[in-house]
Amino acid sequence: MTVREFYEMPWIGREHPVFDLTNTVVVGAGPGRGDVDFLADPGLTAIWRERAGDRALAREPLGALRALREPLRAAVDAQANGEPLPDPVREELNGLAAKAPVALRLDADGDLRREETAPGAGPALAREALVLLAGEGRGRIRRCDAPSCGMYFLRTRRDQAWCSVVCGNRARATRRRA
Ligand SMILES: [Zn+2]
């Protein structure tokens, strides 16, 4: 990934909301090819919050974001590897999601509104993760294997190995050079 792409974080706010939090680590893109963690660098955290937009997740305190990211990454990583979720991860997400009741309200126009009643964004995101993992994510979550990426995504083709066209081009160019 080029430095420019990296700071623009074009993948944040574009995929499933769960990936907005899991995809805050760029694999092999740091000095000495270590990983770059957006939640470990105040400048990158600020850009990430901006990219995440006006959703509750963007306003979540840093400690809560880090704590929530751990089971979410473990869960999507297991699915990307075709493995069952580790029991403690599954239980943690189940427990978190149980703290996110949704209130239904009928408004004056006769429309039904869903309102999150839990304080903070964590429980609702955990609930969305359960729906993703058991539903559209099942068998479709992949981890991009292009150099300097490692983002999780929902594949749209069976053989899709990269999260984006940019990553596909970079991976092919690297292969040609090798
Ligand atoms: Zn990628």
Residues whose N, C-alpha, C, O or C-beta is under 5 A from the ligand:
A	BS01	ZN	C144 A146 C149 G150 M151 W162 C163 S164 C167
